[in-house]
Amino acid sequence: MSNKKQLPEWEKEFNRVKNNSIYFLEVYYNQIYPDKKVALSKEEKQAFFDKYKGVPLFEDMDKWAAYTKEIKRLKNEGYEDWEIL
């Protein structure tokens, strides 16, 4: 595949799950195991997110700058890290 923007939907979802432990917990684990649901506080979510988050790689500084600017904008709007990534 030459263009990453044309990834199949399942692969986009997989990439999000593998890099966002809170997304995995809320969307998958708690649905598959409703009798073992895990409820975390905001602080616990942030700690787990920080522990397992992936590090994005960029081809050039312009893409990194745009990414950083977008993350900052979303945080200013009140989104948490695990809601953004």
Long-range contacts (C-beta under 8 A, 24 or more apart in sequence): 16-85, 18-54, 19-52, 19-53, 19-54, 19-85, 20-49, 20-53, 20-54, 20-82, 20-85, 21-48, 21-49, 21-51, 21-52, 21-53, 21-82, 22-48, 22-49, 22-82, 23-82, 42-80, 45-80, 45-82, 46-80, 46-81, 46-82, 49-81, 49-82, 50-81, 53-81, 53-85
